[in-house]
Amino acid sequence: MSDKPDVSVEQGVCIVCGHPYDTGTILLHVPILRKSMERQAITAWGLCPQHLMLYRQGYVALVECDTESGNPDTGAAVRPENVHSTEPVAYLKRERASAIFHKPVAPNQPCMCVAPGFVQKLQQITQHA
Ligand SMILES: [Zn+2]
């Protein structure tokens, strides 16, 4: 076994869809840590390329969060530990989400918590409109 440092690509997990993606960051593995690190290390929560694109287009993802047992209110920023289900997810334009939830959506907020079942109700409403 070589003592040379090894490298791998850092992976993030998309907070909207839960899929891993490459962050583009190169991680340097020093030999002493190698046993505990995999070739691809998941080290961050973020947005995959698809959801980053939607965010840049002005959309906010509605992610169902466990609002009953946890702290987050509807419209709160999504924290990984509060995500109830990674699907279904709905998208609204930032201004529209602000109007519906009666609270401003920060420009740096890519997704917001909604109660479980909310996305399905929203889909039913929009299908019958
Ligand atoms: Zn994603």
Boltz pocket constraint, residues with backbone or C-beta under 6 A from the ligand:
constraints:
  - pocket:
      binder: B
      contacts: [[A, 14], [A, 15], [A, 16], [A, 17], [A, 18], [A, 19], [A, 47], [A, 48], [A, 49], [A, 50], [A, 51]]
      max_distance: 6.0
